[in-house]
C-alpha cells in the first residue's frame, strides 16, 4: 500500500457476481440494533425500536386507510369445509383475488394466513397451496407442484379439514397477478426502486393487510390468527408475524439464515432475480435476518429446516437459531420458540413436517 492507497489493481468481480471486496463489506456489517448489541436494554422497548427500523426500510407506506371492499363468490362444498374466492384491495394500487376456505361447523374459528413460495414458478400462486377448484387450466400445474414439494398434499385444504379458516392470496407476479417471467424480476425490481418503492416492501405491506382482513372476518376468532408458509412463504410468515399485531403465531418452513452466512460463493441469493422479494435495501446496516424475525417474540413461532437444503447452509441456520433463542429467552418465553432441523431432508415440506406443523398450530391456536 502506498500513500494510503492499494498498491495493486482494484479487486474486480470474483466468485461469480460477488465483488472482490465483499469480505470487507461483510466485516462492516455489525448489526448495531440487534438484541444484545443495541443500546436499548429493555427487550420490549427493543422490539418497538427494531420494528420501527424495519418499517422505515420497507419504502412502502402503510395502507391501513384503504377500504378492503371485499367481493365474495358463492361457496362450494369441499371435504369438511366450504370454498370460495374473495377479491380485496390490499393496497390502493390493486385488487387481489384469493382462495378462502371455511370449516364446516360453528365459528368463530382459528385461522391461518397461508403464504405461497417463489419456486421460480409464476403461473400459479395461491394454487400452490390450495387445490384450484375454480380453474381447470391450473389443476395440472398445481398438482405437479404439490407432488414436488408437499408429497401430493395441498396444505391449505389439509388445514381447513382440521378446522382452520384459510386465506391464500397471489403475490404480485404470480397466478392472477402474473405470470412473471424469471428474467423479468430484476426489471420489475428496478422499476419499483426507481419509483421509490420496493418488491419486498410491497409484499410485506400486502401480507400485513391480508392478516388484518382475515382477523376481521366474522367467521374468524381474531385472537387466533397464524401465518404459515414454505420457502419464500416462510420468510413472509415470520416477517408478517414481526410486523403485524393481528398475527398471533407463525410457522416458517425452509427460510431462515444469518445474512453473512448466506452471502457466500455459490449461494442461490447471489443470482439476484428472486432475491429482490426478500431484500429491504439498507436494513442490514442495522439488523440481521434473524434479528428481524425476532421482533415476533414473544409470540409462538416455529422454524423448520432441512439439513440438506442447498439454499440455506447449515452454519447460517445454526447462527440464526442462536440469535432467535436469545431474544425469546430475554422475553422469558423460550418455550414458545420451536426450532428443528430435519437432517435427511432438503428444500421440501414433507407430510411428516406438515403433520408436526399442523399439530403445533392446533396447540398454539
HUBEL-V630775 format. One line per field, one symbol per residue. phi: phi as a letter, one per 30 degrees, with the letter a starting at -180 (. if undefined). Layout:
phi->???
This chain:
phi->.bhicddcddecdbhiddddcddddddddchdcdejcdddcdddddedddddddedcdibddcdddddhdbcdddbdcdjacbacbcbcdbdcacbcbcbcbddjccdcdbbdccddcihbcdbbeddcbeddcbddcddddddddddcbhiccedddddddjcdbbbbddejchdcbdddedddddddeddddcibaeddddddddedddddddddddcdddbcccbacieddedddddddccddccabbbciaaaddddddbejdeeddihddddbcceidddbbdeddddddddcddbcbcbcdcdddbeeddddddeddddddddddibdddcbbaccdccccbbddddedddddddeddc
